[in-house]
């Protein structure tokens, strides 16, 4: 991590530099061969990019810093050319295609087109939208994505031209919240952030926690903001995903200490495939696992019965399967899923209901829609007006 410390493979902060062990080097090689860039490997392991490169060379891997990008398909190129011929602005093409401005421009130039991007990007309407969104509290990167691929530097240039200074990064009033995981709510939020949150901003010297959810879960982010006493409001916005613009909500907390607390408990940058599960007191583990299930799990009730499951890193999946088997008499296994993720599925009758009861009965905090499903499955009484 680029925050004045080095993390071990479990996210524990260490002082000073350290040599790579054979195990470290094997993990670095595996991450590189899986397609990660040097910087991504450095962020996840805590080593510098220099050390990452040396480790790869020691293991006989000739490694470049980047990775090969996927070329735009002929079908996608045809769509881009058609939209451009119809007079669709570049920013709208970016939004429709899900490709970056750089990729769109490269496609057009390959076909003899030279788009005049500046005229499209800096018209008066766009300048006003940038100005108003920033005054409403939206971050520059989010403004850029919402408006069709504007780089944050372009957003700041527009704001500077409008005479608007960059705002101060707003912290929270509970930066020590994750120093010690000693209450059910802290265990829950650690699990939930492990599933749906991220820590970022190290290179810019602004470590922060960011959690982005679908708009329907806006109120859940309000609970997280209140838990850490964040001063910045939850923001609603639109972003491009799965081929269309969708409604989202997000909360951002600028706090080096809060981020360091999360790192000590396994929350590292780009952690989705490498997250190491937290191991806490027995009475707090149901709350931790509920957080992960709320973020990356499911509860399904249909004609075949009740089913629940969790998707996560290989380490998380194996730990969850072990915890479920040890406590509820099941014999579930962690299995590879799509990409680099693993999954655990729990079905049946009595045992799955006992698991859901342990996770959601008397829960001090839970995602309302999953709590309602758990209550329906276990007690036959779904919550009509959730209190959390």
SVG drawing of the C-alpha trace seen along z (x, -y; Angstrom):
<svg xmlns="http://www.w3.org/2000/svg" viewBox="-46 -32 62 65">
<polyline fill="none" stroke="black" stroke-width="0.4" points="0.0,0.0 1.2,-3.5 0.4,-4.9 3.7,-4.8 3.5,-1.2 3.9,2.3 1.2,5.0 1.8,8.7 -0.3,11.2 -3.1,10.9 -3.3,7.2 -1.4,6.7 0.6,3.5 4.4,3.9 7.0,1.2 9.9,0.8 10.7,2.9 10.9,6.7 12.3,9.3 10.1,11.5 9.9,15.1 9.5,18.0 5.8,18.0 5.6,14.3 7.2,14.8 5.0,17.7 1.9,15.6 3.3,12.6 3.9,14.9 0.4,16.3 -1.2,12.9 0.9,11.7 0.0,14.8 -3.7,14.1 -3.4,10.8 -2.7,8.3 -0.4,5.3 2.6,4.6 0.9,1.8 -2.2,3.9 0.1,6.6 1.9,4.0 -1.3,2.6 -2.6,6.1 0.6,7.4 2.1,4.3 5.4,4.6 6.7,1.8 6.5,2.2 10.3,2.4 10.1,5.4 7.3,7.0 9.5,6.7 12.5,8.2 10.4,11.1 9.1,11.9 12.6,11.9 13.9,14.1 11.3,16.6 12.3,16.5 9.3,14.6 9.9,11.9 7.3,9.4 6.2,6.1 4.4,3.6 1.1,3.7 -1.2,6.4 -2.7,7.0 -6.0,5.2 -8.8,6.8 -9.3,5.4 -12.7,4.0 -14.7,6.5 -15.7,5.8 -19.4,5.7 -18.6,3.0 -16.5,1.0 -19.4,1.1 -21.7,-0.3 -19.3,-3.1 -18.8,-4.1 -22.6,-4.0 -23.3,-6.3 -20.5,-8.7 -21.9,-8.8 -25.3,-9.6 -23.8,-12.6 -23.9,-11.1 -21.6,-13.2 -18.4,-11.4 -19.4,-11.5 -22.7,-9.8 -20.9,-7.1 -18.7,-6.5 -21.8,-6.1 -23.6,-3.8 -20.6,-1.5 -19.1,-1.3 -15.7,-1.9 -13.3,-4.7 -12.8,-7.9 -9.3,-6.8 -10.7,-3.5 -13.5,-5.3 -11.0,-7.8 -8.6,-5.0 -11.4,-3.2 -12.5,-6.3 -8.9,-7.1 -8.3,-3.5 -11.2,-4.2 -9.9,-7.6 -12.1,-9.7 -10.7,-12.6 -13.2,-13.6 -13.1,-17.1 -13.5,-16.2 -12.9,-19.5 -15.9,-21.2 -18.2,-18.4 -16.8,-18.1 -16.7,-21.8 -20.0,-23.2 -21.9,-25.5 -24.4,-22.9 -21.7,-20.4 -19.8,-23.1 -23.0,-24.0 -23.7,-20.3 -20.2,-19.8 -20.4,-22.9 -23.8,-22.0 -22.9,-18.4 -19.7,-19.4 -21.5,-22.0 -24.0,-19.2 -21.2,-17.2 -20.4,-14.7 -16.7,-13.8 -14.8,-14.7 -14.3,-11.0 -18.0,-10.3 -18.9,-13.4 -16.7,-12.3 -18.2,-8.8 -21.8,-10.1 -21.2,-12.6 -19.8,-10.0 -16.1,-9.4 -14.7,-12.8 -11.3,-12.4 -11.2,-13.9 -8.5,-16.3 -10.9,-17.7 -13.6,-18.1 -11.1,-20.1 -10.2,-22.2 -13.8,-23.1 -14.3,-23.9 -11.1,-26.1 -12.5,-28.0 -15.7,-28.5 -13.8,-29.9 -14.6,-27.0 -11.9,-25.7 -11.4,-22.1 -13.2,-21.3 -11.6,-19.9 -11.7,-16.2 -14.2,-15.6 -13.3,-13.0 -15.4,-11.3 -15.8,-11.7 -15.1,-8.0 -11.7,-7.3 -11.0,-4.7 -14.1,-2.7 -12.2,0.3 -9.2,0.2 -10.6,3.1 -13.5,5.3 -15.2,5.8 -18.9,5.3 -21.5,7.0 -22.0,3.9 -18.2,3.5 -18.0,7.2 -20.9,6.8 -19.5,3.7 -16.1,5.3 -17.8,8.2 -20.0,6.0 -17.1,3.7 -15.1,6.9 -17.8,7.7 -19.0,4.4 -16.5,1.7 -13.0,0.7 -10.1,-1.3 -8.3,-3.5 -6.5,-6.9 -3.1,-5.8 -1.1,-7.1 -2.7,-10.5 -2.1,-10.6 -5.9,-10.6 -6.7,-7.1 -10.5,-6.7 -13.2,-4.1 -15.8,-4.0 -18.9,-1.9 -21.2,-1.9 -24.5,-0.1 -27.6,-0.1 -29.9,-3.0 -32.5,-0.7 -29.9,-0.2 -29.4,-3.9 -30.7,-3.6 -28.2,-0.9 -25.3,-3.3 -26.9,-5.8 -26.5,-3.3 -22.8,-2.9 -22.3,-6.6 -23.9,-7.0 -21.8,-4.1 -18.5,-5.9 -20.1,-9.3 -19.2,-10.4 -19.7,-14.0 -20.2,-13.6 -23.7,-12.7 -24.6,-9.6 -24.8,-10.6 -27.2,-9.3 -26.0,-9.3 -26.1,-7.4 -23.3,-5.2 -22.7,-3.0 -23.0,0.7 -23.9,3.8 -24.6,1.8 -26.8,-0.9 -27.0,-3.8 -28.1,-2.6 -29.0,-4.3 -26.5,-4.0 -25.7,-5.5 -22.3,-5.8 -20.7,-6.9 -17.0,-8.1 -15.1,-8.6 -11.7,-10.3 -9.8,-9.0 -6.2,-7.5 -6.8,-6.0 -10.1,-4.4 -8.5,-2.9 -5.5,-1.6 -7.9,0.1 -9.6,1.8 -6.3,2.9 -5.2,4.4 -8.3,6.6 -7.8,7.8 -9.4,5.0 -6.9,4.2 -7.0,2.5 -8.4,4.7 -9.2,7.4 -12.1,9.2 -10.1,12.3 -7.6,12.2 -9.6,11.2 -8.4,13.0 -11.3,13.7 -11.3,12.2 -11.0,14.6 -12.6,13.2 -14.4,14.4 -17.0,17.0 -19.9,14.7 -19.0,12.1 -18.5,14.4 -22.2,14.7 -22.3,10.9 -19.2,10.9 -20.5,13.6 -23.9,11.8 -22.1,8.8 -20.5,10.8 -23.7,12.6 -25.5,9.2 -22.9,7.9 -22.0,10.9 -24.5,13.6 -28.0,14.6 -31.2,16.0 -33.6,17.8 -37.0,19.1 -38.8,21.1 -40.7,24.3 -37.5,26.3 -37.0,24.9 -34.7,22.4 -31.2,21.8 -28.5,19.4 -24.9,18.9 -21.8,16.7 -19.4,15.7 -16.0,14.5 -12.3,15.1 -11.0,18.7 -9.9,18.0 -13.3,16.5 -15.2,19.4 -13.3,22.1 -13.5,20.3 -17.3,19.8 -17.8,23.5 -15.8,24.6 -17.7,22.3 -21.1,23.5 -20.1,27.2 -18.7,26.9 -21.8,25.1 -24.8,26.5 -23.9,30.0 -23.7,29.5 -21.2,30.9 -20.9,28.0 -17.8,27.3 -16.2,24.2 -16.2,24.5 -14.6,22.3 -17.1,19.9 -16.8,17.4 -13.4,15.7 -11.2,15.8 -14.1,16.2 -15.4,19.1 -18.8,20.0 -20.5,21.8 -24.1,23.0 -26.3,24.2 -29.7,25.8 -32.0,28.3 -34.4,27.9 -33.6,27.7 -29.9,26.9 -30.2,24.0 -33.0,22.5 -30.7,22.8 -28.0,21.0 -30.3,18.2 -31.6,17.9 -28.1,17.6 -27.2,15.0 -30.3,12.8 -32.3,13.4 -31.8,10.5 -29.3,8.9 -28.5,5.3 -27.8,4.3 -28.6,6.1 -29.6,5.4 -33.3,4.9 -34.3,6.9 -32.2,10.0 -33.3,9.7 -36.9,9.9 -36.2,13.0 -34.5,14.7 -37.4,13.9 -39.8,15.3 -37.8,18.5 -37.3,19.1 -40.4,17.7 -42.9,17.2 -43.2,13.5 -41.4,11.1 -40.7,7.6 -43.2,5.2 -41.5,2.0 -37.8,2.8 -36.3,0.9 -32.7,1.2"/>
</svg>
